[in-house]
Amino acid sequence: MPDPAHVALRDLVRARETAKKDPLRARHRLLKFLLHQGRRAPEGTTACTGKYLKWVHEQRFEHGAHKPTVNDYIHEVARAAGRSERLERAIDVAVQNGRIVLHLPATCLHRNDWQIIARSLSAAPA
């Protein structure tokens, strides 16, 4: 049976795994909204880079309700990215401060592979 520290760390890793999917979904919602409005980013612009977001902010819409809509999508992209970063830092702190021994393959530490960590946590002895 895992101890409470392992259970808490598992919960944190699961939250991070869920949060990792959110930025992609948020970017897709923004992109779909813009495409629905007939807006395509300039050639050579990669979605959700600084240049792309600057372009999005410069867009003018015929209807006033579209501006707060696009602002909300932009905010959601930033919030989603920040959430996974905060959870990754929390995992680092929990592992460093919690005296938790992770049974991980050596390659995991180099690749920063959180799925392997999550599997290791679920298989870790108490």
Secondary structure, DSSP 8 states (H G I E B T S, - for coil): ---HHHHHHHHHHHHHHHHHHHHHHHHHHHHHHHHHTT----TT--TTSHHHHHHHHH---SSTTHHHHHHHHHHHHHHHHHHHHHHHHHHHHHHHHTT------HHHHHHT-HHHHHHHHHH---
